[in-house]
Structure formats: structure tokens, C-alpha cells
Amino acid sequence: MRLLKRNMANSVLSRRLRMGMVGGGPGAFIGDVHRRAACLDGTVELVAGAFSTSPTRSKRKGRELGLSRSRSYASYDEMLAGELGRDPRERIDFVSIVTPNDMHFSVAKAFLEAGFHVVCDKPMTFTVGEARRLKQVVRKARRVFALTHNYTGYPMVKLARDLVRQGEIGRLRKVVVEYPQGWLATRLEATGMKQAQWRTDPTRSGAAGCMGDIGIHAGNLAEYITGLRIVELCADLTTFVAGRQLDDDGNVLIRMQKGVRGVLHASQVAVGEDNALSIRLYGEQKGLAWRQEDPNVLEVKSQHGPVERWARGQAYVAEVSPAAARASALPAGHPEAFLDAFANVYRNATDTIRARLSRTRPDPLALDFPTVDDGLRGMLFIETLVRSGKSSRKWTRVPVR
């Protein structure tokens, strides 16, 4: 048995990891993104899936993706049983969960408790209670759990984080982060569009709409770059489109640790905007600015000098931020964007999974991916936003755990 385990560990180092997927069936946007991102580096292959709550649609999607009939499952329960019934050397190594929010917890819990590693789309769960329970499940299972806050995968976001850590901008004072979109400016969910329907349905999306979908990305980005928690907030949440049940716009004042102040804005009714996520940070000495729609550049601003435009892939970036260098696959001047950043989250998570399977230590830089702790932080953020939006009090405290 020991020899078999040793041989299995060695083989992991030289083969592609086997991925299963739950969700991401016909008409799904994010499932296709996950599949492309996970397999972009050629170190992962999709071998199994339960892609829809409809057995027929799930099996059809499996055929479209070239999977064998035996591994195109009718449900995630069937997938779990089917993979456990296989020789350990043939089973999936991890599962990617890309369902609507209401299913994240049950699927993640089932696969973790069965011994599989998990990559899950955000938000991590449907409620804070589920998030707290899942954190305990992850600890007990001792498996890798990664959350795809994909914007943390951008090289220049990692550079911004490292510049803040190294004191390059001086003591941080203020953060301004925004994520405006315009695609839900009309009641698109009434037209039958799948992506709009579940995101605006409180039984599937959860307690928040826009803020749970993209506001959570803005909050995560602010905490990732600064290394500080949002400790208090004052939220004004609005539903502009008549007949919609969840918020489609939000404006939030935030207080972070160490006296840092900030403004967070997210909207899905900002007509004319696509995915204009951006963040500005102001320290005592310098400021930083990054835009997701121009992701290969980080601006560094000072009071008495010209604006510096730090470009992805340059040697001077690598000297300051090994994490940014690791996240850059192409030389300078060759743009990298959304899929590449998403792939970086998968790369770090799967490199860590590979190390775990082969009983080796991962590169410390590979541990730079969102975890179950970030997932719980995100759910606490959403819960507090909703509570604040309904409260007459100016400030609402964000629980620590």
C-alpha cells in the first residue's frame, strides 16, 4: 500500500490534474470561463461533470465537451458516487463548482467530506451560517479550498498589493473602489435570460443582488490590496428597476483597520458601462490607480512629479513583486486580461493541490489565492451591507468571523 501511494504521488508530478465540474451547463457564462481558465496552462483536464439540474441537459453538455458517457453525470450526487467508485488513480483530483449561489454549500460540503479538493465560484455560500459551517468542513477535511475572486489574479493588482506592503506609498489613508455595469438597466430577467434570472432571484442569489454579484468583488479587492479588513460600513442600497426584488445599485462608505477610510460603489444599472472595476489608493506619499478595463498598467502618482505607468511584464515589476512576475505569462507589450487573471487563480490553487497530492511543499507564491476565509469575509460583508441598508444607524459593524 505504501509503495502504491508513493507511485501515485510521483505520477501526480508528471500528469495533468483531473477536474470535475458541477454547473456550467447550456447557456451558462461563468462555467465556460472556468473551463478555459483551468485548462489554459495545459496542466489540468476536464474529465467529468454534472452540468445541469436537468439530467438530459447535463449529459448533452458532457457530450458537447467531449467527455465519456460514463462521466457525463445526471446529478452531482451521481457524479460523487461515480468518482468514488473508480480506481483512486482515475478519479478526479478536484471539483469546480459553478452553480448559482444556492447550491455552493451543499456541493462543496459533499465533495470535501468525500476527500476531494474544491474550487468554488463566489460568493462562497448562500448565507453566513453556511459559510461558517463550510469553514469548519474545510478544516476537518484538510483539503484545498479555493474561491475564484478572479480579479486578485491580475499581475498589476498583485504589484499594487506589494507596493502597499512595502510602504512605497507611505501610510495608507483612503481607498476608492467601484464596479459599475449597465447590463441590468432594464428588467432583462423578464425576457427569459438565464444569467439575469437567477442573479435577481433571492431564492437563488441570496440576500443581495448587485452587491452580492459584483459589490463583493470590489470589497474583496480593497481588502486584498490593502491587507486590511473592512470593519464598519454605511450602505445605501437601491432597486431602480420596477418589479426587481434585489438591489441593482449600491453606495457604501467604509472604514477599514488602521484608520483607513473609503468609498465603495457598485451598480448594474450604470448605462453604458461594461465591467469598469477600478480602485484608487491614497497614502501619505503616493497614490495608486488600477482599472480592470486597462489591466496591464498600474499608475503610481506623487505630489511633485509625473505620473508613473508601471507596465506588466517589465523587469522592474518583477524586481518589486515576484507575485506579479509569476502571474505574467507573456513578455511586456503582449496584453493579458480577464481569462489570464482567472487562470492565475486556478494555477496557484492547482499547484497547491498538486503539491498536496504529491506530498511536497508548494511554492509559497502558489499559496496566493482566495480561500475559505476570504469566502466567509465576503458573506459577512454582504450580510452587513444588507443590514446597514435597512438600518437607520449611520455605521454598522462587520463581524470578524
C-alpha positions as CSV (number, residue, x, y, z in Angstrom):
1,M,0.0,0.0,0.0
2,R,2.8,2.4,0.9
3,L,4.5,1.7,-2.5
4,L,1.3,2.3,-4.3
5,K,0.8,5.6,-2.6
6,R,4.4,6.6,-3.3
7,N,4.0,5.7,-7.0
8,M,0.7,7.7,-7.2
9,A,2.4,10.7,-5.6
10,N,5.2,10.6,-8.1
11,S,2.8,10.3,-11.0
12,V,1.0,13.4,-10.0
13,L,4.1,15.5,-10.7
14,S,4.1,14.5,-14.4
15,R,0.4,14.4,-15.4
16,R,-2.4,16.8,-15.8
17,L,-4.8,17.1,-12.8
18,R,-8.2,15.7,-13.4
19,M,-11.0,18.2,-12.9
20,G,-14.7,17.6,-12.5
21,M,-17.3,20.4,-12.7
22,V,-20.7,20.9,-11.2
23,G,-22.8,23.5,-13.1
24,G,-21.8,25.4,-16.2
25,G,-24.4,23.8,-18.5
26,P,-26.1,25.1,-21.6
27,G,-26.5,28.9,-21.6
28,A,-24.1,29.4,-18.6
29,F,-21.4,32.1,-18.9
30,I,-19.2,31.5,-16.0
31,G,-18.9,27.8,-16.4
32,D,-17.1,28.2,-19.8
33,V,-14.8,30.8,-18.3
34,H,-13.8,28.4,-15.5
35,R,-13.2,25.6,-18.0
36,R,-11.0,27.8,-20.2
37,A,-9.1,29.3,-17.3
38,A,-8.5,26.0,-15.5
39,C,-7.1,24.4,-18.7
40,L,-5.2,27.4,-20.1
41,D,-1.8,26.3,-18.9
42,G,-2.3,22.7,-20.1
43,T,-1.8,21.3,-16.6
44,V,-5.5,20.5,-16.0
45,E,-8.0,18.5,-18.0
46,L,-11.8,18.3,-17.6
47,V,-12.8,14.6,-17.3
48,A,-16.2,14.6,-15.6
49,G,-19.2,16.8,-14.9
50,A,-22.7,17.3,-13.7
51,F,-23.5,20.4,-15.7
52,S,-27.2,21.0,-15.1
53,T,-30.1,20.1,-12.7
54,S,-31.7,18.6,-15.9
55,P,-30.2,15.1,-16.4
56,T,-30.8,15.4,-20.2
57,R,-29.1,18.8,-20.5
58,S,-26.3,17.7,-18.3
59,K,-25.5,14.7,-20.4
60,R,-25.8,16.7,-23.6
61,K,-23.3,19.2,-22.3
62,G,-20.9,16.4,-21.4
63,R,-21.1,15.2,-25.0
64,E,-20.5,18.7,-26.3
65,L,-17.4,18.9,-24.2
66,G,-16.1,15.5,-25.4
67,L,-16.5,13.7,-22.1
68,S,-17.1,10.0,-22.0
69,R,-20.7,8.9,-21.5
70,S,-19.8,7.3,-18.2
71,R,-18.5,10.6,-16.8
72,S,-21.3,12.8,-18.0
73,Y,-23.4,12.6,-14.9
74,A,-27.1,13.3,-14.4
75,S,-26.5,15.0,-11.0
76,Y,-23.7,15.9,-8.6
77,D,-24.8,13.1,-6.3
78,E,-24.4,10.6,-9.1
79,M,-21.0,12.2,-10.0
80,L,-19.8,11.9,-6.5
81,A,-20.8,8.2,-6.3
82,G,-19.4,7.5,-9.7
83,E,-16.0,9.0,-9.0
84,L,-15.7,7.3,-5.6
85,G,-16.4,4.1,-7.4
86,R,-13.4,4.5,-9.7
87,D,-9.9,3.4,-9.0
88,P,-8.2,6.1,-7.0
89,R,-5.7,6.6,-9.8
90,E,-8.5,7.5,-12.2
91,R,-10.7,9.7,-10.0
92,I,-11.0,13.5,-10.4
93,D,-8.5,15.4,-8.3
94,F,-10.7,18.3,-7.6
95,V,-14.1,19.7,-8.5
96,S,-15.0,23.1,-9.8
97,I,-18.4,24.5,-8.6
98,V,-20.0,27.0,-10.9
99,T,-23.7,26.7,-10.0
100,P,-25.9,29.5,-8.8
101,N,-25.2,30.6,-5.3
102,D,-27.9,28.5,-3.5
103,M,-26.1,25.2,-4.4
104,H,-22.5,26.1,-3.5
105,F,-22.6,24.9,0.1
106,S,-24.2,21.5,-0.4
107,V,-22.0,20.6,-3.3
108,A,-18.7,21.8,-1.7
109,K,-19.6,20.1,1.6
110,A,-20.3,16.8,-0.2
111,F,-17.1,16.7,-2.2
112,L,-14.9,17.9,0.6
113,E,-16.2,15.3,3.0
114,A,-15.6,12.7,0.3
115,G,-11.9,13.7,0.2
116,F,-11.9,15.9,-2.9
117,H,-10.3,19.3,-3.3
118,V,-12.6,22.2,-4.3
119,V,-12.6,25.3,-6.4
120,C,-15.7,27.4,-6.0
121,D,-17.1,30.4,-7.7
122,K,-18.1,33.4,-5.5
123,P,-19.9,34.2,-3.3
124,M,-18.9,31.2,-1.4
125,T,-22.3,30.3,0.0
126,F,-25.9,31.4,0.2
127,T,-25.8,32.6,3.9
128,V,-23.3,33.5,6.6
129,G,-24.4,30.4,8.5
130,E,-23.4,28.2,5.6
131,A,-20.1,30.0,5.3
132,R,-19.2,29.4,8.9
133,R,-20.2,25.7,8.6
134,L,-18.2,25.3,5.4
135,K,-15.1,26.8,7.0
136,Q,-15.3,24.0,9.6
137,V,-15.8,21.4,6.9
138,V,-12.7,22.6,5.1
139,R,-10.6,22.4,8.3
140,K,-11.8,19.0,9.1
141,A,-11.4,17.6,5.6
142,R,-7.9,19.1,5.3
143,R,-8.4,19.7,1.6
144,V,-7.5,22.7,-0.6
145,F,-10.5,25.1,-1.0
146,A,-10.1,28.0,-3.4
147,L,-12.5,30.7,-4.2
148,T,-12.4,32.4,-7.6
149,H,-12.2,36.1,-6.7
150,N,-10.5,36.3,-10.1
151,Y,-9.5,39.9,-10.0
152,T,-6.9,39.1,-7.5
153,G,-5.1,37.1,-10.3
154,Y,-4.1,40.2,-12.2
155,P,-0.4,40.9,-12.1
156,M,-0.8,44.6,-11.6
157,V,-3.2,44.0,-8.7
158,K,-0.5,41.9,-7.1
159,L,2.0,44.7,-7.8
160,A,-0.3,47.2,-6.1
161,R,-0.6,45.0,-3.0
162,D,3.2,44.5,-2.8
163,L,3.8,48.3,-3.2
164,V,1.4,49.0,-0.3
165,R,3.0,46.2,1.8
166,Q,6.5,47.6,1.2
167,G,5.5,51.1,2.2
168,E,6.0,52.6,-1.2
169,I,3.0,54.9,-0.9
170,G,3.5,55.7,2.8
171,R,0.8,55.2,5.4
172,L,-2.4,54.4,3.7
173,R,-5.3,56.9,4.1
174,K,-8.0,56.3,1.7
175,V,-9.4,53.7,-0.7
176,V,-11.9,54.3,-3.5
177,V,-13.2,51.2,-5.3
178,E,-16.0,51.0,-7.8
179,Y,-17.6,48.4,-10.1
180,P,-20.2,49.9,-12.5
181,Q,-22.0,47.8,-15.1
182,G,-25.1,48.6,-17.2
183,W,-26.4,45.3,-18.4
184,L,-29.3,45.2,-15.9
185,A,-30.6,48.7,-16.6
186,T,-33.8,47.2,-17.9
187,R,-35.8,44.2,-16.5
188,L,-33.8,41.7,-18.5
189,E,-34.8,38.8,-16.2
190,A,-38.4,39.1,-17.6
191,T,-37.2,38.2,-21.1
192,G,-36.1,34.8,-20.0
193,M,-32.3,35.4,-20.0
194,K,-30.9,32.8,-17.7
195,Q,-28.0,34.9,-16.3
196,A,-30.3,37.7,-15.3
197,Q,-33.0,35.4,-13.9
198,W,-31.0,33.7,-11.2
199,R,-29.0,36.8,-10.2
200,T,-32.1,38.7,-9.5
201,D,-33.9,35.9,-7.7
202,P,-33.5,36.0,-3.9
203,T,-34.2,32.2,-3.7
204,R,-31.1,31.5,-5.8
205,S,-28.8,34.6,-5.5
206,G,-29.3,35.3,-1.8
207,A,-29.9,38.4,0.2
208,A,-28.2,40.8,-2.2
209,G,-28.3,41.3,-6.0
210,C,-25.8,43.7,-7.5
211,M,-23.8,43.9,-4.2
212,G,-23.7,40.1,-3.9
213,D,-22.7,39.7,-7.5
214,I,-20.1,42.4,-8.1
215,G,-20.0,44.6,-5.0
216,I,-18.4,41.6,-3.3
217,H,-15.6,41.8,-5.8
218,A,-15.0,45.4,-5.0
219,G,-14.9,44.7,-1.3
220,N,-12.5,41.7,-1.8
221,L,-10.2,43.8,-4.0
222,A,-10.0,46.5,-1.4
223,E,-9.1,44.1,1.4
224,Y,-6.7,42.1,-0.8
225,I,-4.6,45.0,-1.9
226,T,-4.5,46.8,1.5
227,G,-4.3,43.7,3.6
228,L,-6.8,45.3,5.9
229,R,-10.3,44.3,6.9
230,I,-13.4,46.5,6.4
231,V,-14.6,46.9,10.0
232,E,-17.6,49.3,9.6
233,L,-19.8,50.5,6.8
234,C,-22.7,52.7,5.9
235,A,-24.7,51.4,2.9
236,D,-27.3,52.9,0.7
237,L,-28.8,50.1,-1.4
238,T,-31.3,50.8,-4.1
239,T,-33.5,48.9,-6.6
240,F,-34.1,51.2,-9.5
241,V,-35.8,48.8,-11.9
242,A,-39.5,48.3,-11.1
243,G,-40.5,44.7,-10.3
244,R,-37.0,43.7,-9.3
245,Q,-36.7,42.0,-5.9
246,L,-33.0,42.7,-5.1
247,D,-30.7,45.7,-5.2
248,D,-29.3,46.8,-8.5
249,D,-27.2,49.7,-7.2
250,G,-25.2,50.4,-4.0
251,N,-23.2,53.2,-2.5
252,V,-21.1,52.4,0.6
253,L,-18.9,54.4,3.0
254,I,-16.3,52.1,4.5
255,R,-14.0,52.2,7.5
256,M,-11.0,49.8,7.4
257,Q,-8.4,48.8,10.0
258,K,-5.7,51.3,10.9
259,G,-8.0,54.3,10.4
260,V,-8.2,53.9,6.6
261,R,-11.4,55.4,5.1
262,G,-13.0,54.6,1.8
263,V,-15.9,54.7,-0.7
264,L,-17.2,51.6,-2.4
265,H,-19.7,51.8,-5.3
266,A,-21.3,49.1,-7.4
267,S,-24.1,49.3,-9.9
268,Q,-25.6,47.1,-12.6
269,V,-27.8,49.9,-13.9
270,A,-25.0,52.3,-14.9
271,V,-26.0,52.7,-18.5
272,G,-23.1,52.5,-21.0
273,E,-20.7,50.8,-18.6
274,D,-19.4,47.3,-19.2
275,N,-17.1,46.0,-16.5
276,A,-15.5,49.2,-15.2
277,L,-14.0,47.8,-12.0
278,S,-11.3,50.2,-10.7
279,I,-9.5,51.0,-7.5
280,R,-7.6,54.1,-6.3
281,L,-5.5,54.1,-3.1
282,Y,-4.0,57.2,-1.5
283,G,-1.2,57.1,1.0
284,E,0.7,59.9,2.7
285,Q,3.3,60.0,0.0
286,K,1.9,58.5,-3.2
287,G,-1.3,57.2,-4.8
288,L,-2.1,54.1,-6.9
289,A,-4.7,53.6,-9.6
290,W,-5.7,50.4,-11.5
291,R,-8.6,49.8,-13.9
292,Q,-9.8,46.3,-14.9
293,E,-10.5,47.6,-18.5
294,D,-6.8,48.6,-18.8
295,P,-5.4,45.9,-16.6
296,N,-1.8,45.8,-17.8
297,V,-0.9,49.2,-16.3
298,L,-0.7,50.4,-12.7
299,E,-0.4,54.2,-12.2
300,V,1.8,55.5,-9.4
301,K,1.1,59.1,-8.6
302,S,3.1,61.6,-6.4
303,Q,2.5,65.2,-5.4
304,H,5.6,66.7,-7.1
305,G,6.3,64.5,-10.1
306,P,4.9,63.0,-13.2
307,V,2.5,60.0,-13.2
308,E,4.4,56.7,-13.5
309,R,2.8,54.0,-15.6
310,W,4.1,50.6,-14.5
311,A,3.6,48.1,-17.2
312,R,3.0,44.3,-16.8
313,G,5.9,42.0,-17.8
314,Q,8.7,44.6,-17.3
315,A,11.8,43.6,-15.3
316,Y,11.3,46.5,-12.8
317,V,7.9,45.0,-11.9
318,A,9.5,41.6,-11.2
319,E,12.1,43.1,-9.0
320,V,9.5,44.6,-6.7
321,S,6.8,41.9,-6.9
322,P,7.7,38.2,-7.6
323,A,4.0,37.5,-7.3
324,A,3.3,39.8,-10.3
325,A,6.1,38.2,-12.2
326,R,4.7,34.7,-11.5
327,A,1.3,35.9,-12.7
328,S,2.7,37.2,-16.1
329,A,2.8,34.6,-18.8
330,L,3.8,36.8,-21.7
331,P,6.5,39.3,-22.3
332,A,5.8,43.0,-21.9
333,G,3.7,44.5,-24.7
334,H,1.6,41.4,-25.2
335,P,-1.6,42.2,-23.3
336,E,-3.0,39.8,-20.8
337,A,-6.5,40.2,-19.4
338,F,-9.6,38.5,-17.8
339,L,-9.0,34.9,-18.7
340,D,-5.3,35.1,-17.8
341,A,-6.1,36.5,-14.4
342,F,-8.8,33.8,-13.8
343,A,-6.2,31.2,-14.9
344,N,-3.7,32.6,-12.4
345,V,-6.1,31.8,-9.5
346,Y,-6.6,28.3,-10.9
347,R,-2.8,27.9,-11.4
348,N,-2.0,28.8,-7.8
349,A,-4.8,26.6,-6.5
350,T,-4.0,23.6,-8.6
351,D,-0.2,23.9,-8.0
352,T,-1.1,23.8,-4.3
353,I,-3.4,20.8,-4.9
354,R,-0.6,19.1,-6.9
355,A,1.8,19.6,-4.0
356,R,-0.7,18.2,-1.6
357,L,-1.3,15.1,-3.7
358,S,2.4,14.5,-4.3
359,R,3.3,15.2,-0.6
360,T,5.6,18.1,-1.4
361,R,5.7,21.7,-0.3
362,P,4.1,24.2,-2.7
363,D,6.0,27.3,-3.9
364,P,5.0,29.9,-1.3
365,L,3.8,32.1,-4.2
366,A,1.4,29.4,-5.2
367,L,-0.5,29.9,-1.9
368,D,-1.6,33.3,-3.1
369,F,-5.3,32.5,-3.9
370,P,-8.6,33.3,-2.1
371,T,-9.5,30.7,0.5
372,V,-12.5,29.8,2.7
373,D,-11.5,32.6,5.0
374,D,-12.0,35.1,2.2
375,G,-15.3,33.4,1.4
376,L,-16.5,33.9,4.9
377,R,-15.3,37.5,4.8
378,G,-17.3,38.1,1.7
379,M,-20.5,36.7,3.2
380,L,-20.1,38.8,6.3
381,F,-19.7,41.8,4.0
382,I,-22.9,41.0,2.1
383,E,-24.9,40.4,5.3
384,T,-23.7,43.6,6.8
385,L,-24.4,45.6,3.7
386,V,-28.0,44.4,3.6
387,R,-28.4,45.0,7.4
388,S,-26.9,48.5,7.0
389,G,-29.1,49.3,4.1
390,K,-32.2,48.6,6.2
391,S,-30.9,50.4,9.3
392,S,-31.4,54.0,10.4
393,R,-28.0,53.9,12.1
394,K,-25.1,55.6,10.4
395,W,-22.5,52.8,10.9
396,T,-22.9,49.0,11.0
397,R,-20.0,46.9,12.3
398,V,-18.8,44.0,10.1
399,P,-18.3,40.9,12.3
400,V,-14.8,39.5,12.4
401,R,-16.0,35.9,11.9
